[in-house]
C-alpha cells in the first residue's frame, strides 16, 4: 500500500488527466506565436498583421510563454 492505495486499484482519473490542459494551451500558444512571427516578418501575406513589427515581436514572446506552459504541464504529469 502506497499513499493509502493498494497496487490493484486503477489510477484516479484526476491524476491521469493532470497536465493535459497546460500541455494543450502551451502547444496552442507556440503555434499561434510562430504564425504571428512569420506574419509579422512578412512571410505570410493577406493579413492585417503582415509586415507589422509588433507581431514580429509579440510572436516570439508568445512562443516562449507557450514553452514555459508546456514545461509546467510536463512537470505536472511527471509528478503523478
PDB file of N, CA, C and O in Angstrom:
ATOM      1  N   UNK A   1       0.845  -1.171   0.000  1.00  0.00           N
ATOM      2  CA  UNK A   1       0.000   0.000   0.000  1.00  0.00           C
ATOM      3  C   UNK A   1       0.897   1.243   0.000  1.00  0.00           C
ATOM      4  O   UNK A   1       1.749   1.421   0.871  1.00  0.00           O
ATOM      5  N   UNK A   2       0.676   2.090  -1.003  1.00  0.00           N
ATOM      6  CA  UNK A   2       1.424   3.333  -1.134  1.00  0.00           C
ATOM      7  C   UNK A   2       0.421   4.471  -1.175  1.00  0.00           C
ATOM      8  O   UNK A   2      -0.532   4.433  -1.953  1.00  0.00           O
ATOM      9  N   UNK A   3       0.626   5.476  -0.348  1.00  0.00           N
ATOM     10  CA  UNK A   3      -0.272   6.632  -0.289  1.00  0.00           C
ATOM     11  C   UNK A   3      -1.721   6.223  -0.037  1.00  0.00           C
ATOM     12  O   UNK A   3      -2.643   6.849  -0.561  1.00  0.00           O
ATOM     13  N   UNK A   4      -1.922   5.200   0.745  1.00  0.00           N
ATOM     14  CA  UNK A   4      -3.269   4.780   1.086  1.00  0.00           C
ATOM     15  C   UNK A   4      -3.964   3.971   0.005  1.00  0.00           C
ATOM     16  O   UNK A   4      -5.167   3.727   0.105  1.00  0.00           O
ATOM     17  N   UNK A   5      -3.238   3.549  -1.028  1.00  0.00           N
ATOM     18  CA  UNK A   5      -3.824   2.775  -2.122  1.00  0.00           C
ATOM     19  C   UNK A   5      -3.071   1.471  -2.277  1.00  0.00           C
ATOM     20  O   UNK A   5      -1.863   1.410  -2.047  1.00  0.00           O
ATOM     21  N   UNK A   6      -3.776   0.443  -2.662  1.00  0.00           N
ATOM     22  CA  UNK A   6      -3.113  -0.822  -2.970  1.00  0.00           C
ATOM     23  C   UNK A   6      -2.723  -0.823  -4.429  1.00  0.00           C
ATOM     24  O   UNK A   6      -3.204   0.014  -5.193  1.00  0.00           O
ATOM     25  N   UNK A   7      -1.878  -1.726  -4.831  1.00  0.00           N
ATOM     26  CA  UNK A   7      -1.421  -1.789  -6.214  1.00  0.00           C
ATOM     27  C   UNK A   7      -2.503  -2.222  -7.186  1.00  0.00           C
ATOM     28  O   UNK A   7      -2.359  -2.016  -8.391  1.00  0.00           O
ATOM     29  N   UNK A   8      -3.599  -2.825  -6.689  1.00  0.00           N
ATOM     30  CA  UNK A   8      -4.644  -3.343  -7.561  1.00  0.00           C
ATOM     31  C   UNK A   8      -5.612  -2.260  -8.029  1.00  0.00           C
ATOM     32  O   UNK A   8      -6.356  -2.479  -8.984  1.00  0.00           O
ATOM     33  N   UNK A   9      -5.618  -1.113  -7.385  1.00  0.00           N
ATOM     34  CA  UNK A   9      -6.551  -0.051  -7.738  1.00  0.00           C
ATOM     35  C   UNK A   9      -6.073   0.689  -8.975  1.00  0.00           C
ATOM     36  O   UNK A   9      -4.879   0.957  -9.113  1.00  0.00           O
ATOM     37  N   UNK A  10      -6.995   1.023  -9.882  1.00  0.00           N
ATOM     38  CA  UNK A  10      -6.589   1.818 -11.056  1.00  0.00           C
ATOM     39  C   UNK A  10      -6.245   3.245 -10.621  1.00  0.00           C
ATOM     40  O   UNK A  10      -6.730   3.705  -9.588  1.00  0.00           O
ATOM     41  N   UNK A  11      -5.418   3.944 -11.391  1.00  0.00           N
ATOM     42  CA  UNK A  11      -5.098   5.331 -11.036  1.00  0.00           C
ATOM     43  C   UNK A  11      -6.343   6.200 -11.099  1.00  0.00           C
ATOM     44  O   UNK A  11      -7.222   5.989 -11.935  1.00  0.00           O
ATOM     45  N   UNK A  12      -6.405   7.160 -10.220  1.00  0.00           N
ATOM     46  CA  UNK A  12      -7.559   8.072 -10.213  1.00  0.00           C
ATOM     47  C   UNK A  12      -7.585   8.896 -11.482  1.00  0.00           C
ATOM     48  O   UNK A  12      -6.540   9.234 -12.038  1.00  0.00           O
ATOM     49  N   UNK A  13      -8.786   9.216 -11.938  1.00  0.00           N
ATOM     50  CA  UNK A  13      -8.952   9.938 -13.203  1.00  0.00           C
ATOM     51  C   UNK A  13      -8.325  11.326 -13.145  1.00  0.00           C
ATOM     52  O   UNK A  13      -7.731  11.767 -14.128  1.00  0.00           O
ATOM     53  N   UNK A  14      -8.442  12.022 -12.020  1.00  0.00           N
ATOM     54  CA  UNK A  14      -7.874  13.368 -11.957  1.00  0.00           C
ATOM     55  C   UNK A  14      -6.358  13.336 -12.065  1.00  0.00           C
ATOM     56  O   UNK A  14      -5.757  14.291 -12.558  1.00  0.00           O
ATOM     57  N   UNK A  15      -5.729  12.258 -11.615  1.00  0.00           N
ATOM     58  CA  UNK A  15      -4.279  12.139 -11.766  1.00  0.00           C
ATOM     59  C   UNK A  15      -3.894  11.791 -13.194  1.00  0.00           C
ATOM     60  O   UNK A  15      -2.856  12.230 -13.688  1.00  0.00           O
ATOM     61  N   UNK A  16      -4.737  10.996 -13.860  1.00  0.00           N
ATOM     62  CA  UNK A  16      -4.440  10.603 -15.234  1.00  0.00           C
ATOM     63  C   UNK A  16      -4.533  11.797 -16.184  1.00  0.00           C
ATOM     64  O   UNK A  16      -3.821  11.834 -17.188  1.00  0.00           O
ATOM     65  N   UNK A  17      -5.384  12.762 -15.893  1.00  0.00           N
ATOM     66  CA  UNK A  17      -5.586  13.908 -16.775  1.00  0.00           C
ATOM     67  C   UNK A  17      -4.745  15.115 -16.371  1.00  0.00           C
ATOM     68  O   UNK A  17      -4.794  16.152 -17.032  1.00  0.00           O
ATOM     69  N   UNK A  18      -3.997  14.994 -15.325  1.00  0.00           N
ATOM     70  CA  UNK A  18      -3.239  16.132 -14.814  1.00  0.00           C
ATOM     71  C   UNK A  18      -2.194  16.598 -15.837  1.00  0.00           C
ATOM     72  O   UNK A  18      -1.419  15.796 -16.358  1.00  0.00           O
ATOM     73  N   UNK A  19      -2.190  17.872 -16.105  1.00  0.00           N
ATOM     74  CA  UNK A  19      -1.200  18.453 -17.001  1.00  0.00           C
ATOM     75  C   UNK A  19      -1.629  18.568 -18.452  1.00  0.00           C
ATOM     76  O   UNK A  19      -0.983  19.274 -19.226  1.00  0.00           O
ATOM     77  N   UNK A  20      -2.710  17.889 -18.844  1.00  0.00           N
ATOM     78  CA  UNK A  20      -3.129  17.931 -20.245  1.00  0.00           C
ATOM     79  C   UNK A  20      -3.595  19.317 -20.668  1.00  0.00           C
ATOM     80  O   UNK A  20      -3.318  19.741 -21.790  1.00  0.00           O
ATOM     81  N   UNK A  21      -4.286  20.020 -19.805  1.00  0.00           N
ATOM     82  CA  UNK A  21      -4.744  21.364 -20.155  1.00  0.00           C
ATOM     83  C   UNK A  21      -3.549  22.288 -20.398  1.00  0.00           C
ATOM     84  O   UNK A  21      -3.533  23.048 -21.367  1.00  0.00           O
ATOM     85  N   UNK A  22      -2.565  22.219 -19.526  1.00  0.00           N
ATOM     86  CA  UNK A  22      -1.372  23.049 -19.701  1.00  0.00           C
ATOM     87  C   UNK A  22      -0.630  22.677 -20.981  1.00  0.00           C
ATOM     88  O   UNK A  22      -0.161  23.556 -21.704  1.00  0.00           O
ATOM     89  N   UNK A  23      -0.522  21.387 -21.263  1.00  0.00           N
ATOM     90  CA  UNK A  23       0.154  20.964 -22.489  1.00  0.00           C
ATOM     91  C   UNK A  23      -0.584  21.453 -23.734  1.00  0.00           C
ATOM     92  O   UNK A  23       0.039  21.911 -24.692  1.00  0.00           O
ATOM     93  N   UNK A  24      -1.898  21.355 -23.715  1.00  0.00           N
ATOM     94  CA  UNK A  24      -2.695  21.782 -24.859  1.00  0.00           C
ATOM     95  C   UNK A  24      -2.605  23.293 -25.068  1.00  0.00           C
ATOM     96  O   UNK A  24      -2.394  23.759 -26.187  1.00  0.00           O
ATOM     97  N   UNK A  25      -2.766  24.050 -23.990  1.00  0.00           N
ATOM     98  CA  UNK A  25      -2.685  25.510 -24.103  1.00  0.00           C
ATOM     99  C   UNK A  25      -1.280  25.963 -24.487  1.00  0.00           C
ATOM    100  O   UNK A  25      -1.119  26.909 -25.257  1.00  0.00           O
ATOM    101  N   UNK A  26      -0.277  25.298 -23.959  1.00  0.00           N
ATOM    102  CA  UNK A  26       1.104  25.638 -24.308  1.00  0.00           C
ATOM    103  C   UNK A  26       1.400  25.381 -25.775  1.00  0.00           C
ATOM    104  O   UNK A  26       2.050  26.190 -26.437  1.00  0.00           O
ATOM    105  N   UNK A  27       0.919  24.249 -26.282  1.00  0.00           N
ATOM    106  CA  UNK A  27       1.122  23.948 -27.698  1.00  0.00           C
ATOM    107  C   UNK A  27       0.391  24.951 -28.581  1.00  0.00           C
ATOM    108  O   UNK A  27       0.923  25.388 -29.602  1.00  0.00           O
ATOM    109  N   UNK A  28      -0.815  25.311 -28.196  1.00  0.00           N
ATOM    110  CA  UNK A  28      -1.569  26.310 -28.940  1.00  0.00           C
ATOM    111  C   UNK A  28      -0.831  27.652 -28.957  1.00  0.00           C
ATOM    112  O   UNK A  28      -0.779  28.321 -29.990  1.00  0.00           O
ATOM    113  N   UNK A  29      -0.268  28.039 -27.823  1.00  0.00           N
ATOM    114  CA  UNK A  29       0.477  29.301 -27.741  1.00  0.00           C
ATOM    115  C   UNK A  29       1.723  29.264 -28.628  1.00  0.00           C
ATOM    116  O   UNK A  29       2.055  30.260 -29.270  1.00  0.00           O
ATOM    117  N   UNK A  30       2.406  28.132 -28.665  1.00  0.00           N
ATOM    118  CA  UNK A  30       3.600  28.016 -29.502  1.00  0.00           C
ATOM    119  C   UNK A  30       3.229  28.141 -30.977  1.00  0.00           C
ATOM    120  O   UNK A  30       3.898  28.851 -31.729  1.00  0.00           O
ATOM    121  N   UNK A  31       2.168  27.455 -31.391  1.00  0.00           N
ATOM    122  CA  UNK A  31       1.752  27.516 -32.802  1.00  0.00           C
ATOM    123  C   UNK A  31       1.299  28.926 -33.171  1.00  0.00           C
ATOM    124  O   UNK A  31       1.704  29.459 -34.204  1.00  0.00           O
ATOM    125  N   UNK A  32       0.455  29.536 -32.325  1.00  0.00           N
ATOM    126  CA  UNK A  32      -0.001  30.901 -32.612  1.00  0.00           C
ATOM    127  C   UNK A  32       1.163  31.880 -32.642  1.00  0.00           C
ATOM    128  O   UNK A  32       1.223  32.744 -33.517  1.00  0.00           O
ATOM    129  N   UNK A  33       2.076  31.756 -31.707  1.00  0.00           N
ATOM    130  CA  UNK A  33       3.234  32.640 -31.676  1.00  0.00           C
ATOM    131  C   UNK A  33       4.097  32.501 -32.921  1.00  0.00           C
ATOM    132  O   UNK A  33       4.616  33.491 -33.436  1.00  0.00           O
ATOM    133  N   UNK A  34       4.250  31.272 -33.404  1.00  0.00           N
ATOM    134  CA  UNK A  34       5.029  31.055 -34.624  1.00  0.00           C
ATOM    135  C   UNK A  34       4.336  31.679 -35.830  1.00  0.00           C
ATOM    136  O   UNK A  34       4.983  32.306 -36.669  1.00  0.00           O
ATOM    137  N   UNK A  35       3.019  31.507 -35.914  1.00  0.00           N
ATOM    138  CA  UNK A  35       2.264  32.102 -37.031  1.00  0.00           C
ATOM    139  C   UNK A  35       2.351  33.624 -36.973  1.00  0.00           C
ATOM    140  O   UNK A  35       2.570  34.278 -37.992  1.00  0.00           O
ATOM    141  N   UNK A  36       2.178  34.183 -35.778  1.00  0.00           N
ATOM    142  CA  UNK A  36       2.263  35.638 -35.645  1.00  0.00           C
ATOM    143  C   UNK A  36       3.642  36.145 -36.033  1.00  0.00           C
ATOM    144  O   UNK A  36       3.766  37.216 -36.628  1.00  0.00           O
ATOM    145  N   UNK A  37       4.675  35.388 -35.700  1.00  0.00           N
ATOM    146  CA  UNK A  37       6.037  35.807 -36.034  1.00  0.00           C
ATOM    147  C   UNK A  37       6.242  35.849 -37.536  1.00  0.00           C
ATOM    148  O   UNK A  37       6.739  36.840 -38.070  1.00  0.00           O
ATOM    149  N   UNK A  38       5.858  34.771 -38.224  1.00  0.00           N
ATOM    150  CA  UNK A  38       6.079  34.769 -39.678  1.00  0.00           C
ATOM    151  C   UNK A  38       5.179  35.780 -40.386  1.00  0.00           C
ATOM    152  O   UNK A  38       5.556  36.314 -41.429  1.00  0.00           O
ATOM    153  N   UNK A  39       4.000  36.049 -39.836  1.00  0.00           N
ATOM    154  CA  UNK A  39       3.160  37.104 -40.423  1.00  0.00           C
ATOM    155  C   UNK A  39       3.794  38.469 -40.199  1.00  0.00           C
ATOM    156  O   UNK A  39       3.824  39.303 -41.103  1.00  0.00           O
ATOM    157  N   UNK A  40       4.294  38.690 -39.003  1.00  0.00           N
ATOM    158  CA  UNK A  40       4.920  39.972 -38.701  1.00  0.00           C
ATOM    159  C   UNK A  40       6.177  40.221 -39.515  1.00  0.00           C
ATOM    160  O   UNK A  40       6.518  41.368 -39.804  1.00  0.00           O
ATOM    161  N   UNK A  41       6.865  39.149 -39.886  1.00  0.00           N
ATOM    162  CA  UNK A  41       8.066  39.279 -40.706  1.00  0.00           C
ATOM    163  C   UNK A  41       7.743  39.395 -42.196  1.00  0.00           C
ATOM    164  O   UNK A  41       8.633  39.664 -43.002  1.00  0.00           O
ATOM    165  N   UNK A  42       6.475  39.194 -42.565  1.00  0.00           N
ATOM    166  CA  UNK A  42       6.059  39.378 -43.941  1.00  0.00           C
ATOM    167  C   UNK A  42       6.095  38.125 -44.785  1.00  0.00           C
ATOM    168  O   UNK A  42       5.919  38.220 -46.000  1.00  0.00           O
ATOM    169  N   UNK A  43       6.313  36.953 -44.207  1.00  0.00           N
ATOM    170  CA  UNK A  43       6.362  35.717 -44.980  1.00  0.00           C
ATOM    171  C   UNK A  43       4.983  35.187 -45.342  1.00  0.00           C
ATOM    172  O   UNK A  43       4.848  34.444 -46.313  1.00  0.00           O
ATOM    173  N   UNK A  44       3.952  35.556 -44.579  1.00  0.00           N
ATOM    174  CA  UNK A  44       2.573  35.152 -44.863  1.00  0.00           C
ATOM    175  C   UNK A  44       1.811  36.415 -45.228  1.00  0.00           C
ATOM    176  O   UNK A  44       1.753  37.366 -44.448  1.00  0.00           O
ATOM    177  N   UNK A  45       1.233  36.414 -46.412  1.00  0.00           N
ATOM    178  CA  UNK A  45       0.526  37.608 -46.876  1.00  0.00           C
ATOM    179  C   UNK A  45      -0.982  37.436 -46.737  1.00  0.00           C
ATOM    180  O   UNK A  45      -1.476  36.334 -46.498  1.00  0.00           O
ATOM    181  N   UNK A  46      -1.702  38.541 -46.890  1.00  0.00           N
ATOM    182  CA  UNK A  46      -3.148  38.506 -46.861  1.00  0.00           C
ATOM    183  C   UNK A  46      -3.734  38.692 -45.480  1.00  0.00           C
ATOM    184  O   UNK A  46      -4.858  38.264 -45.219  1.00  0.00           O
ATOM    185  N   UNK A  47      -2.993  39.318 -44.600  1.00  0.00           N
ATOM    186  CA  UNK A  47      -3.467  39.539 -43.246  1.00  0.00           C
ATOM    187  C   UNK A  47      -3.156  40.969 -42.829  1.00  0.00           C
ATOM    188  O   UNK A  47      -2.262  41.610 -43.380  1.00  0.00           O
ATOM    189  N   UNK A  48      -3.892  41.449 -41.868  1.00  0.00           N
ATOM    190  CA  UNK A  48      -3.628  42.783 -41.332  1.00  0.00           C
ATOM    191  C   UNK A  48      -2.285  42.797 -40.602  1.00  0.00           C
ATOM    192  O   UNK A  48      -1.656  43.845 -40.456  1.00  0.00           O
ATOM    193  N   UNK A  49      -1.859  41.627 -40.149  1.00  0.00           N
ATOM    194  CA  UNK A  49      -0.632  41.534 -39.359  1.00  0.00           C
ATOM    195  C   UNK A  49       0.621  41.415 -40.229  1.00  0.00           C
ATOM    196  O   UNK A  49       1.734  41.416 -39.703  1.00  0.00           O
ATOM    197  N   UNK A  50       0.457  41.312 -41.552  1.00  0.00           N
ATOM    198  CA  UNK A  50       1.594  41.155 -42.449  1.00  0.00           C
ATOM    199  C   UNK A  50       2.481  42.389 -42.411  1.00  0.00           C
ATOM    200  O   UNK A  50       2.008  43.520 -42.522  1.00  0.00           O
ATOM    201  N   UNK A  51       3.775  42.148 -42.252  1.00  0.00           N
ATOM    202  CA  UNK A  51       4.799  43.201 -42.214  1.00  0.00           C
ATOM    203  C   UNK A  51       4.595  44.223 -41.087  1.00  0.00           C
ATOM    204  O   UNK A  51       4.969  45.386 -41.235  1.00  0.00           O
ATOM    205  N   UNK A  52       4.015  43.805 -39.987  1.00  0.00           N
ATOM    206  CA  UNK A  52       3.855  44.676 -38.825  1.00  0.00           C
ATOM    207  C   UNK A  52       4.859  44.248 -37.760  1.00  0.00           C
ATOM    208  O   UNK A  52       4.832  43.111 -37.289  1.00  0.00           O
ATOM    209  N   UNK A  53       5.731  45.156 -37.391  1.00  0.00           N
ATOM    210  CA  UNK A  53       6.811  44.848 -36.466  1.00  0.00           C
ATOM    211  C   UNK A  53       6.312  44.367 -35.102  1.00  0.00           C
ATOM    212  O   UNK A  53       6.976  43.556 -34.455  1.00  0.00           O
ATOM    213  N   UNK A  54       5.163  44.851 -34.662  1.00  0.00           N
ATOM    214  CA  UNK A  54       4.652  44.456 -33.351  1.00  0.00           C
ATOM    215  C   UNK A  54       4.419  42.951 -33.292  1.00  0.00           C
ATOM    216  O   UNK A  54       4.692  42.330 -32.265  1.00  0.00           O
ATOM    217  N   UNK A  55       3.911  42.341 -34.395  1.00  0.00           N
ATOM    218  CA  UNK A  55       3.649  40.904 -34.402  1.00  0.00           C
ATOM    219  C   UNK A  55       4.939  40.104 -34.506  1.00  0.00           C
ATOM    220  O   UNK A  55       5.005  38.969 -34.035  1.00  0.00           O
ATOM    221  N   UNK A  56       5.959  40.685 -35.116  1.00  0.00           N
ATOM    222  CA  UNK A  56       7.260  40.028 -35.164  1.00  0.00           C
ATOM    223  C   UNK A  56       7.916  40.031 -33.785  1.00  0.00           C
ATOM    224  O   UNK A  56       8.847  39.265 -33.539  1.00  0.00           O
ATOM    225  N   UNK A  57       7.434  40.886 -32.892  1.00  0.00           N
ATOM    226  CA  UNK A  57       7.949  40.947 -31.521  1.00  0.00           C
ATOM    227  C   UNK A  57       7.074  40.143 -30.560  1.00  0.00           C
ATOM    228  O   UNK A  57       7.584  39.419 -29.704  1.00  0.00           O
ATOM    229  N   UNK A  58       5.761  40.274 -30.708  1.00  0.00           N
ATOM    230  CA  UNK A  58       4.832  39.580 -29.817  1.00  0.00           C
ATOM    231  C   UNK A  58       4.886  38.069 -30.044  1.00  0.00           C
ATOM    232  O   UNK A  58       4.767  37.295 -29.094  1.00  0.00           O
ATOM    233  N   UNK A  59       5.063  37.646 -31.292  1.00  0.00           N
ATOM    234  CA  UNK A  59       5.083  36.221 -31.629  1.00  0.00           C
ATOM    235  C   UNK A  59       6.110  35.420 -30.852  1.00  0.00           C
ATOM    236  O   UNK A  59       5.745  34.441 -30.202  1.00  0.00           O
ATOM    237  N   UNK A  60       7.395  35.801 -30.894  1.00  0.00           N
ATOM    238  CA  UNK A  60       8.398  35.038 -30.144  1.00  0.00           C
ATOM    239  C   UNK A  60       8.153  35.053 -28.629  1.00  0.00           C
ATOM    240  O   UNK A  60       8.437  34.071 -27.942  1.00  0.00           O
ATOM    241  N   UNK A  61       7.633  36.153 -28.119  1.00  0.00           N
ATOM    242  CA  UNK A  61       7.317  36.203 -26.685  1.00  0.00           C
ATOM    243  C   UNK A  61       6.227  35.180 -26.365  1.00  0.00           C
ATOM    244  O   UNK A  61       6.293  34.486 -25.350  1.00  0.00           O
ATOM    245  N   UNK A  62       5.234  35.096 -27.234  1.00  0.00           N
ATOM    246  CA  UNK A  62       4.145  34.138 -27.045  1.00  0.00           C
ATOM    247  C   UNK A  62       4.665  32.706 -27.150  1.00  0.00           C
ATOM    248  O   UNK A  62       4.208  31.826 -26.420  1.00  0.00           O
ATOM    249  N   UNK A  63       5.617  32.467 -28.051  1.00  0.00           N
ATOM    250  CA  UNK A  63       6.230  31.136 -28.163  1.00  0.00           C
ATOM    251  C   UNK A  63       6.937  30.777 -26.865  1.00  0.00           C
ATOM    252  O   UNK A  63       6.803  29.654 -26.379  1.00  0.00           O
ATOM    253  N   UNK A  64       7.680  31.709 -26.301  1.00  0.00           N
ATOM    254  CA  UNK A  64       8.382  31.440 -25.037  1.00  0.00           C
ATOM    255  C   UNK A  64       7.414  31.157 -23.901  1.00  0.00           C
ATOM    256  O   UNK A  64       7.645  30.254 -23.096  1.00  0.00           O
ATOM    257  N   UNK A  65       6.337  31.917 -23.830  1.00  0.00           N
ATOM    258  CA  UNK A  65       5.320  31.670 -22.803  1.00  0.00           C
ATOM    259  C   UNK A  65       4.726  30.277 -22.992  1.00  0.00           C
ATOM    260  O   UNK A  65       4.523  29.551 -22.019  1.00  0.00           O
ATOM    261  N   UNK A  66       4.449  29.905 -24.230  1.00  0.00           N
ATOM    262  CA  UNK A  66       3.912  28.577 -24.517  1.00  0.00           C
ATOM    263  C   UNK A  66       4.862  27.473 -24.116  1.00  0.00           C
ATOM    264  O   UNK A  66       4.430  26.446 -23.593  1.00  0.00           O
ATOM    265  N   UNK A  67       6.154  27.666 -24.351  1.00  0.00           N
ATOM    266  CA  UNK A  67       7.139  26.660 -23.954  1.00  0.00           C
ATOM    267  C   UNK A  67       7.202  26.497 -22.439  1.00  0.00           C
ATOM    268  O   UNK A  67       7.356  25.384 -21.936  1.00  0.00           O
ATOM    269  N   UNK A  68       7.083  27.604 -21.716  1.00  0.00           N
ATOM    270  CA  UNK A  68       7.068  27.527 -20.253  1.00  0.00           C
ATOM    271  C   UNK A  68       5.830  26.776 -19.773  1.00  0.00           C
ATOM    272  O   UNK A  68       5.914  25.961 -18.854  1.00  0.00           O
ATOM    273  N   UNK A  69       4.689  27.046 -20.387  1.00  0.00           N
ATOM    274  CA  UNK A  69       3.450  26.356 -20.001  1.00  0.00           C
ATOM    275  C   UNK A  69       3.549  24.864 -20.319  1.00  0.00           C
ATOM    276  O   UNK A  69       3.084  24.038 -19.533  1.00  0.00           O
ATOM    277  N   UNK A  70       4.145  24.508 -21.452  1.00  0.00           N
ATOM    278  CA  UNK A  70       4.354  23.095 -21.779  1.00  0.00           C
ATOM    279  C   UNK A  70       5.255  22.445 -20.741  1.00  0.00           C
ATOM    280  O   UNK A  70       4.979  21.337 -20.281  1.00  0.00           O
ATOM    281  N   UNK A  71       6.317  23.123 -20.376  1.00  0.00           N
ATOM    282  CA  UNK A  71       7.240  22.587 -19.367  1.00  0.00           C
ATOM    283  C   UNK A  71       6.525  22.346 -18.040  1.00  0.00           C
ATOM    284  O   UNK A  71       6.738  21.322 -17.391  1.00  0.00           O
ATOM    285  N   UNK A  72       5.677  23.292 -17.641  1.00  0.00           N
ATOM    286  CA  UNK A  72       4.918  23.118 -16.398  1.00  0.00           C
ATOM    287  C   UNK A  72       3.947  21.944 -16.507  1.00  0.00           C
ATOM    288  O   UNK A  72       3.763  21.199 -15.544  1.00  0.00           O
ATOM    289  N   UNK A  73       3.328  21.777 -17.669  1.00  0.00           N
ATOM    290  CA  UNK A  73       2.424  20.661 -17.873  1.00  0.00           C
ATOM    291  C   UNK A  73       3.146  19.324 -17.818  1.00  0.00           C
ATOM    292  O   UNK A  73       2.629  18.358 -17.258  1.00  0.00           O
ATOM    293  N   UNK A  74       4.336  19.267 -18.397  1.00  0.00           N
ATOM    294  CA  UNK A  74       5.116  18.037 -18.337  1.00  0.00           C
ATOM    295  C   UNK A  74       5.553  17.725 -16.907  1.00  0.00           C
ATOM    296  O   UNK A  74       5.569  16.564 -16.498  1.00  0.00           O
ATOM    297  N   UNK A  75       5.899  18.739 -16.165  1.00  0.00           N
ATOM    298  CA  UNK A  75       6.272  18.514 -14.747  1.00  0.00           C
ATOM    299  C   UNK A  75       5.085  18.006 -13.949  1.00  0.00           C
ATOM    300  O   UNK A  75       5.242  17.131 -13.098  1.00  0.00           O
ATOM    301  N   UNK A  76       3.882  18.550 -14.215  1.00  0.00           N
ATOM    302  CA  UNK A  76       2.690  18.101 -13.501  1.00  0.00           C
ATOM    303  C   UNK A  76       2.386  16.646 -13.815  1.00  0.00           C
ATOM    304  O   UNK A  76       1.971  15.892 -12.934  1.00  0.00           O
ATOM    305  N   UNK A  77       2.590  16.246 -15.070  1.00  0.00           N
ATOM    306  CA  UNK A  77       2.344  14.850 -15.442  1.00  0.00           C
ATOM    307  C   UNK A  77       3.383  13.925 -14.827  1.00  0.00           C
ATOM    308  O   UNK A  77       3.068  12.796 -14.451  1.00  0.00           O
ATOM    309  N   UNK A  78       4.616  14.399 -14.724  1.00  0.00           N
ATOM    310  CA  UNK A  78       5.685  13.554 -14.178  1.00  0.00           C
ATOM    311  C   UNK A  78       5.515  13.317 -12.678  1.00  0.00           C
ATOM    312  O   UNK A  78       6.008  12.320 -12.151  1.00  0.00           O
ATOM    313  N   UNK A  79       4.826  14.218 -11.989  1.00  0.00           N
ATOM    314  CA  UNK A  79       4.641  14.088 -10.533  1.00  0.00           C
ATOM    315  C   UNK A  79       3.571  13.080 -10.154  1.00  0.00           C
ATOM    316  O   UNK A  79       3.472  12.701  -8.987  1.00  0.00           O
ATOM    317  N   UNK A  80       2.781  12.643 -11.100  1.00  0.00           N
ATOM    318  CA  UNK A  80       1.702  11.717 -10.727  1.00  0.00           C
ATOM    319  C   UNK A  80       2.228  10.374 -10.541  1.00  0.00           C
ATOM    320  O   UNK A  80       1.474   9.454 -10.225  1.00  0.00           O
TER     321      UNK A  80
END
